Amino acid sequence: MFLFSYGSKTYAKEYVVVIDPGHGGDNLGGFTDQYTEKYLTMETALAMKERLEMYEGVKVILTHDDTESPDISRKDRVEIASRNNADYFFSIHYNMSVDHDLYGTEAWTSAIGDCYSKGQAFGKLWTEEFASKYDLFNRGVKIRLSDKDGTDYYGIIKYATKAGIPAVILEHCHMDHYRDIEVLQQEDITVDFGITDADAVAEFLGLHSDILGIDFSGSNVVFPESPDSYLKPDADPPSVNDISVSYEDDEYAILDIYAKDDSYVQYYAVSTDGGETFSYLNPWNSDPESLETEDTDLIEITVPKTDKEQNIIVRVYDAYDHTLDSDPIKLGAICQADAGDDTAKSSDSGSGTKSDNVDGYSNANGTNGDSDLNDEDGYRNVDVHPDKDGILIFAMIVIIVTVIMLIAIVFIYINRSKGSDNDKT
């Protein structure tokens, strides 16, 4: 066996790690008014490389280090790793969703062999530590297969697996959701992300750094079994989504939500108008260690009553964002005789079960973060966010009608004035 020595530490080999900043050149990746993915990935990748090179027993290679150079194909990126006999390939990315409603951290790996086993082991370590450190929702470690040939879907993972190199796509957070944007807005956060990525790799490989005074040589990583054939991801929606009222008074109701899925349930949203609009997505359970246990099949939420009857539907999302709506249940209106007094009391009391926050949303919508998900009784508050588009359209119609009326009044006044002048002559 070839031994590699650094100072007092002796390693069985020098690991070769390839870091791939996603996108580049004309390929911007995802972009919003605030962020362009290719710049974020480069900042994180450069910081990751610099930090990882402070550890002994590892050689670090970037697939590219310039955001403006022509984009490199996925196959060519993996070829760089293959030529350098890479042990691991990490592709750096930032996320977006079609409806801009998803949030959190996730990783993607191969679905077969050692590339699955090693990728999943690192992905689990990284997602749990990363999400916990930055208070991001942990969306887990996932696989995806191509509809065409049933092999790995993502090109980077497909080519790397063919080359025998475990590859992991690291989706740090969503650039298009306010919960994650609150984190992205922190100073030098993309650099901090890269440092955290590097430390996770060092822990995974059991590396040591005299410069940093960090020693991961005793780390214990659990590897799942290596499947001989491609594992299939969960392709079905949740199998169960039942809701019932466990408590109700004149002001609010407590609902039990019981849901199950082949993977696990990760979000839920609530509609109070029979499914026309839904609340923002709420974490089903923020504890990644218990996501796959039956302890999380049942949650309780609090729904404040209004002056109108509410038709409640709960939508649950599984690990792969498949959804299932519950059957509707009706909640009666708040007692009209006491509505004025009770409403005033609840808005002044600050009780989580009876009042919304200053933004007009209840705490479970995440406007005040996970710490506000639970009220004083340990229940979760839920309210539906206002239909902002509908309000805007209505306001525009009112403005247009008002302008037309003013023009008509001015027109009539002018004509009357002309008529009066004509009469005088």
C-alpha positions as CSV (number, residue, x, y, z in Angstrom):
1,M,0.0,0.0,0.0
2,F,1.3,3.5,-0.9
3,L,1.5,5.7,2.2
4,F,1.3,9.5,2.1
5,S,2.7,11.4,5.0
6,Y,2.1,15.0,6.3
7,G,3.8,15.9,9.5
8,S,2.8,13.5,12.2
9,K,-0.1,12.1,10.2
10,T,0.2,9.2,7.7
11,Y,-2.5,8.6,5.1
12,A,-3.1,5.5,3.1
13,K,-3.5,7.7,0.0
14,E,-3.8,11.3,-1.2
15,Y,-7.5,11.9,-2.0
16,V,-8.2,13.8,-5.2
17,V,-11.4,15.9,-5.0
18,V,-12.8,17.8,-7.9
19,I,-15.0,20.8,-7.3
20,D,-17.3,21.9,-10.1
21,P,-18.8,25.4,-10.0
22,G,-22.1,24.9,-11.7
23,H,-22.8,26.8,-15.0
24,G,-20.6,29.5,-16.4
25,G,-20.1,31.6,-19.6
26,D,-23.4,32.2,-21.4
27,N,-25.0,29.5,-19.1
28,L,-26.1,31.7,-16.3
29,G,-28.0,29.0,-14.4
30,G,-30.9,30.2,-12.4
31,F,-31.3,34.0,-12.0
32,T,-33.5,36.4,-10.2
33,D,-33.5,40.2,-9.8
34,Q,-31.0,39.7,-7.0
35,Y,-28.9,36.7,-7.9
36,T,-27.3,34.9,-10.8
37,E,-26.4,31.3,-10.1
38,K,-23.1,31.1,-12.0
39,Y,-21.6,33.9,-9.8
40,L,-22.8,32.3,-6.6
41,T,-21.4,28.9,-7.5
42,M,-18.0,30.3,-8.4
43,E,-17.7,32.2,-5.1
44,T,-18.6,29.1,-3.1
45,A,-16.4,26.8,-5.1
46,L,-13.3,29.1,-4.8
47,A,-13.8,29.3,-1.0
48,M,-14.4,25.6,-0.8
49,K,-11.1,24.9,-2.7
50,E,-9.1,27.4,-0.5
51,R,-10.4,25.9,2.7
52,L,-10.0,22.2,1.7
53,E,-6.4,22.8,0.6
54,M,-5.7,23.7,4.3
55,Y,-6.2,20.0,5.1
56,E,-3.4,17.4,4.6
57,G,-3.8,14.4,2.4
58,V,-6.0,15.9,-0.3
59,K,-5.5,17.4,-3.8
60,V,-8.2,19.8,-4.9
61,I,-9.0,20.5,-8.6
62,L,-11.5,23.0,-10.0
63,T,-13.2,22.2,-13.4
64,H,-13.0,26.0,-14.1
65,D,-12.2,29.2,-12.2
66,D,-13.7,31.9,-14.5
67,T,-17.3,32.8,-14.8
68,E,-16.9,34.4,-18.2
69,S,-15.1,31.7,-20.1
70,P,-17.2,29.6,-22.4
71,D,-19.4,27.1,-20.6
72,I,-17.9,23.6,-20.2
73,S,-20.1,20.6,-21.1
74,R,-21.0,18.2,-18.3
75,K,-19.1,15.4,-20.1
76,D,-16.0,17.6,-20.3
77,R,-16.2,18.5,-16.6
78,V,-16.3,14.8,-15.7
79,E,-13.5,14.1,-18.1
80,I,-11.3,16.5,-16.1
81,A,-12.1,14.5,-13.0
82,S,-11.4,11.2,-14.8
83,R,-8.0,12.4,-16.1
84,N,-6.9,13.3,-12.6
85,N,-8.1,10.0,-11.1
86,A,-10.6,11.8,-8.9
87,D,-12.0,10.1,-5.9
88,Y,-15.0,12.4,-5.5
89,F,-16.8,15.0,-7.6
90,F,-18.8,17.8,-6.0
91,S,-20.9,20.0,-8.2
92,I,-21.9,23.3,-6.6
93,H,-25.3,24.8,-7.3
94,Y,-28.1,27.1,-6.0
95,N,-31.7,26.2,-6.5
96,M,-35.0,27.6,-7.8
97,S,-38.5,26.1,-8.2
98,V,-41.1,26.5,-10.9
99,D,-43.7,28.1,-8.7
100,H,-41.1,29.8,-6.4
101,D,-42.7,28.1,-3.4
102,L,-40.0,25.6,-2.3
103,Y,-37.1,26.3,0.0
104,G,-34.3,24.5,1.7
105,T,-31.1,22.5,1.1
106,E,-30.8,19.3,-0.8
107,A,-28.3,16.9,-2.5
108,W,-28.5,14.6,-5.4
109,T,-26.5,11.4,-6.0
110,S,-26.3,8.4,-8.3
111,A,-28.9,5.6,-7.8
112,I,-26.5,2.6,-8.3
113,G,-23.4,0.9,-6.8
114,D,-20.7,2.5,-4.7
115,C,-21.5,5.9,-6.3
116,Y,-24.9,5.7,-4.6
117,S,-23.5,4.4,-1.3
118,K,-20.7,7.0,-1.0
119,G,-22.8,9.8,-2.5
120,Q,-25.6,9.2,-0.1
121,A,-23.3,8.9,2.9
122,F,-21.7,12.3,2.1
123,G,-25.1,13.9,1.2
124,K,-26.6,12.9,4.5
125,L,-23.6,14.3,6.4
126,W,-23.6,17.6,4.4
127,T,-27.3,18.3,4.3
128,E,-27.7,17.8,8.0
129,E,-24.7,19.9,9.0
130,F,-25.3,22.6,6.4
131,A,-29.0,23.0,7.0
132,S,-28.5,23.1,10.8
133,K,-25.7,25.6,10.7
134,Y,-27.5,28.1,8.5
135,D,-31.1,27.4,9.8
136,L,-32.2,26.2,6.4
137,F,-34.8,23.5,5.8
138,N,-33.3,20.1,5.1
139,R,-34.9,18.7,1.9
140,G,-32.8,15.5,2.1
141,V,-30.6,13.5,-0.2
142,K,-32.3,12.3,-3.4
143,I,-32.0,10.3,-6.6
144,R,-33.6,10.8,-10.0
145,L,-33.7,8.5,-13.0
146,S,-34.1,9.3,-16.7
147,D,-37.4,8.5,-18.4
148,K,-35.4,7.6,-21.5
149,D,-33.0,4.9,-20.3
150,G,-33.8,4.4,-16.6
151,T,-30.2,5.5,-15.6
152,D,-29.2,8.6,-13.6
153,Y,-31.1,11.7,-14.8
154,Y,-28.5,14.4,-14.2
155,G,-25.7,14.5,-16.7
156,I,-23.0,15.3,-14.2
157,I,-24.0,12.3,-12.1
158,K,-24.6,10.0,-15.2
159,Y,-21.1,10.6,-16.7
160,A,-19.3,10.5,-13.3
161,T,-21.0,7.2,-12.4
162,K,-19.9,5.7,-15.8
163,A,-16.3,6.8,-14.9
164,G,-16.6,5.2,-11.5
165,I,-16.5,8.5,-9.6
166,P,-19.0,9.3,-6.9
167,A,-20.6,12.6,-7.7
168,V,-22.9,14.7,-5.5
169,I,-24.8,17.8,-6.6
170,L,-25.0,20.3,-3.7
171,E,-28.0,22.5,-3.9
172,H,-27.3,25.0,-1.2
173,C,-30.6,26.9,-1.0
174,H,-33.3,28.5,-3.1
175,M,-32.6,31.9,-4.6
176,D,-36.3,32.6,-5.2
177,H,-37.8,32.1,-1.8
178,Y,-37.9,34.6,1.0
179,R,-36.9,32.1,3.7
180,D,-33.6,31.2,2.0
181,I,-33.0,34.8,0.7
182,E,-32.9,35.9,4.3
183,V,-29.8,33.7,4.6
184,L,-28.3,34.6,1.2
185,Q,-28.4,38.3,2.1
186,Q,-25.9,37.8,4.9
187,E,-22.5,39.3,4.3
188,D,-20.0,36.9,2.6
189,I,-22.4,34.0,3.0
190,T,-21.4,32.3,-0.3
191,V,-17.8,32.2,1.1
192,D,-19.1,30.8,4.4
193,F,-21.0,28.1,2.4
194,G,-17.8,27.1,0.7
195,I,-15.9,26.8,4.0
196,T,-18.7,24.6,5.4
197,D,-18.7,22.5,2.3
198,A,-14.9,21.9,2.6
199,D,-15.2,21.0,6.3
200,A,-17.9,18.5,5.5
201,V,-15.6,16.9,2.8
202,A,-12.7,16.8,5.3
203,E,-14.9,15.2,8.0
204,F,-16.2,12.7,5.4
205,L,-12.7,11.7,4.4
206,G,-11.3,11.8,7.9
207,L,-8.7,14.5,7.2
208,H,-6.6,16.6,9.5
209,S,-5.4,20.2,9.4
210,D,-2.5,21.5,11.5
211,I,-3.1,25.0,10.2
212,L,-6.8,25.0,11.3
213,G,-6.2,22.8,14.3
214,I,-9.0,20.4,13.2
215,D,-8.7,16.7,13.2
216,F,-11.5,14.6,11.6
217,S,-9.4,11.4,11.6
218,G,-11.8,9.7,14.1
219,S,-14.9,10.6,12.2
220,N,-17.4,7.7,11.7
221,V,-19.4,7.8,8.5
222,V,-22.2,5.3,7.9
223,F,-22.4,4.0,4.3
224,P,-25.6,2.5,3.0
225,E,-25.5,-0.7,1.0
226,S,-24.3,-0.5,-2.7
227,P,-27.3,-1.5,-4.9
228,D,-26.5,-3.7,-7.9
229,S,-29.2,-2.1,-10.0
230,Y,-30.7,1.4,-10.1
231,L,-32.8,2.2,-7.2
232,K,-36.1,3.9,-8.0
233,P,-37.1,7.1,-6.3
234,D,-40.5,7.6,-4.8
235,A,-42.8,8.4,-7.7
236,D,-46.2,8.4,-6.0
237,P,-47.9,11.1,-4.0
238,P,-48.5,10.6,-0.2
239,S,-50.8,7.7,0.4
240,V,-52.7,9.2,3.3
241,N,-53.8,12.7,4.2
242,D,-56.6,12.9,6.8
243,I,-57.6,15.9,8.8
244,S,-60.0,16.1,11.8
245,V,-60.9,18.7,14.4
246,S,-59.5,17.7,17.8
247,Y,-60.6,20.9,19.6
248,E,-62.9,23.8,18.7
249,D,-64.2,26.9,20.5
250,D,-65.6,30.3,19.4
251,E,-62.2,31.7,18.3
252,Y,-60.1,28.9,16.9
253,A,-59.9,25.2,16.1
254,I,-57.1,22.7,16.5
255,L,-56.7,20.3,13.6
256,D,-55.0,16.9,13.6
257,I,-53.3,16.1,10.3
258,Y,-52.3,12.5,9.7
259,A,-50.2,11.9,6.6
260,K,-48.0,9.1,5.3
261,D,-45.7,8.6,2.3
262,D,-43.3,6.0,0.9
263,S,-40.5,8.5,1.5
264,Y,-41.6,11.1,4.0
265,V,-43.8,14.2,4.2
266,Q,-41.8,17.4,4.2
267,Y,-44.2,20.3,3.7
268,Y,-47.9,21.2,4.2
269,A,-50.1,24.1,3.2
270,V,-53.6,25.1,4.3
271,S,-56.5,26.5,2.4
272,T,-59.5,28.1,4.1
273,D,-61.5,28.7,1.0
274,G,-61.9,25.2,-0.3
275,G,-58.7,25.0,-2.3
276,E,-58.8,28.3,-4.2
277,T,-55.8,29.7,-2.4
278,F,-53.2,28.1,0.0
279,S,-50.9,29.3,2.6
280,Y,-47.1,29.3,2.1
281,L,-45.5,25.9,2.5
282,N,-44.8,25.0,6.2
283,P,-42.2,22.5,7.3
284,W,-43.9,19.3,8.3
285,N,-41.1,18.5,10.7
286,S,-37.8,20.4,11.0
287,D,-36.0,17.5,12.6
288,P,-34.1,15.6,9.8
289,E,-33.4,12.7,12.2
290,S,-37.1,11.9,12.6
291,L,-38.3,12.6,9.1
292,E,-38.7,8.9,8.3
293,T,-40.2,7.8,11.6
294,E,-43.8,7.2,12.4
295,D,-43.5,9.9,15.1
296,T,-44.0,12.5,12.4
297,D,-47.1,11.0,10.8
298,L,-49.3,13.2,12.9
299,I,-49.1,17.0,13.6
300,E,-51.4,19.5,15.1
301,I,-52.1,23.0,13.7
302,T,-54.3,25.9,14.9
303,V,-56.6,27.7,12.6
304,P,-58.1,31.0,13.8
305,K,-61.8,31.5,13.1
306,T,-63.1,34.4,11.1
307,D,-66.5,36.1,10.6
308,K,-67.2,33.7,7.8
309,E,-67.5,29.9,7.5
310,Q,-64.2,28.3,6.4
311,N,-63.8,25.3,4.1
312,I,-60.5,23.8,5.2
313,I,-58.3,21.7,2.9
314,V,-54.7,20.6,3.8
315,R,-52.2,19.8,1.1
316,V,-49.1,17.7,2.0
317,Y,-45.9,17.4,0.0
318,D,-43.6,14.4,0.0
319,A,-39.8,14.3,-0.4
320,Y,-40.1,14.6,-4.2
321,D,-42.8,17.3,-4.0
322,H,-45.7,15.1,-5.0
323,T,-48.9,16.4,-3.3
324,L,-52.1,15.0,-1.9
325,D,-55.1,17.2,-0.8
326,S,-57.2,16.2,2.2
327,D,-61.0,16.0,2.0
328,P,-62.5,19.3,3.1
329,I,-63.9,20.0,6.5
330,K,-66.0,23.1,7.5
331,L,-65.3,25.4,10.4
332,G,-68.1,27.7,11.6
333,A,-67.7,31.4,11.8
334,I,-66.7,33.2,15.0
335,C,-69.6,34.0,17.3
336,Q,-71.0,37.3,16.0
337,A,-72.2,38.5,19.3
338,D,-68.7,38.4,20.8
339,A,-66.7,38.9,17.6
340,G,-65.9,42.6,18.2
341,D,-64.7,42.2,21.7
342,D,-62.8,38.9,21.1
343,T,-61.1,40.2,18.0
344,A,-59.9,43.2,19.9
345,K,-58.6,41.1,22.8
346,S,-56.8,38.6,20.6
347,S,-55.0,41.3,18.6
348,D,-53.8,42.9,21.8
349,S,-52.9,39.8,23.7
350,G,-50.2,38.5,21.3
351,S,-51.5,34.9,21.9
352,G,-50.2,32.7,19.0
353,T,-53.5,30.9,18.8
354,K,-55.6,33.9,18.3
355,S,-53.7,36.6,16.4
356,D,-51.7,37.1,13.2
357,N,-48.3,38.7,13.1
358,V,-47.6,42.2,11.9
359,D,-47.3,41.1,8.3
360,G,-50.9,39.8,8.2
361,Y,-49.8,36.2,8.1
362,S,-49.9,33.8,10.9
363,N,-46.7,32.5,12.4
364,A,-46.7,29.1,10.6
365,N,-46.3,30.8,7.3
366,G,-42.7,31.3,8.3
367,T,-42.7,35.1,8.3
368,N,-41.0,35.1,11.7
369,G,-38.9,32.0,11.2
370,D,-39.1,28.5,12.6
371,S,-39.0,29.8,16.2
372,D,-42.4,31.2,15.7
373,L,-44.0,28.0,14.3
374,N,-45.4,27.0,17.7
375,D,-47.8,29.0,19.9
376,E,-47.8,29.1,23.7
377,D,-49.7,25.8,23.8
378,G,-47.3,24.0,21.5
379,Y,-49.6,24.1,18.5
380,R,-48.9,25.6,15.1
381,N,-50.7,28.6,13.7
382,V,-51.8,28.6,10.1
383,D,-53.5,31.3,8.0
384,V,-53.8,31.7,4.3
385,H,-51.8,34.6,2.8
386,P,-53.9,37.3,1.2
387,D,-54.6,37.1,-2.6
388,K,-52.2,39.9,-3.4
389,D,-52.8,39.6,-7.2
390,G,-56.6,39.8,-6.8
391,I,-56.2,42.9,-4.5
392,L,-53.9,44.6,-7.0
393,I,-56.3,43.9,-10.0
394,F,-59.2,45.3,-8.0
395,A,-57.3,48.4,-7.0
396,M,-56.3,49.0,-10.7
397,I,-59.9,48.7,-11.8
398,V,-61.1,51.2,-9.1
399,I,-58.4,53.6,-10.3
400,I,-59.3,53.3,-13.9
401,V,-63.0,53.7,-13.3
402,T,-62.3,56.8,-11.1
403,V,-60.1,58.4,-13.8
404,I,-62.8,57.7,-16.5
405,M,-65.4,59.3,-14.2
406,L,-63.3,62.4,-13.7
407,I,-62.7,62.8,-17.4
408,A,-66.4,62.5,-18.0
409,I,-67.2,65.1,-15.4
410,V,-64.6,67.5,-16.9
411,F,-66.0,66.9,-20.4
412,I,-69.5,67.6,-19.2
413,Y,-68.4,70.8,-17.4
414,I,-66.6,72.1,-20.5
415,N,-69.5,71.5,-22.8
416,R,-71.9,73.2,-20.3
417,S,-69.6,76.2,-20.1
418,K,-69.5,76.4,-23.9
419,G,-73.2,76.2,-24.1
420,S,-73.6,78.9,-21.5
421,D,-71.3,81.2,-23.5
422,N,-73.3,80.5,-26.7
423,D,-76.5,81.4,-24.9
424,K,-75.0,84.7,-23.9
425,T,-74.1,85.6,-27.5
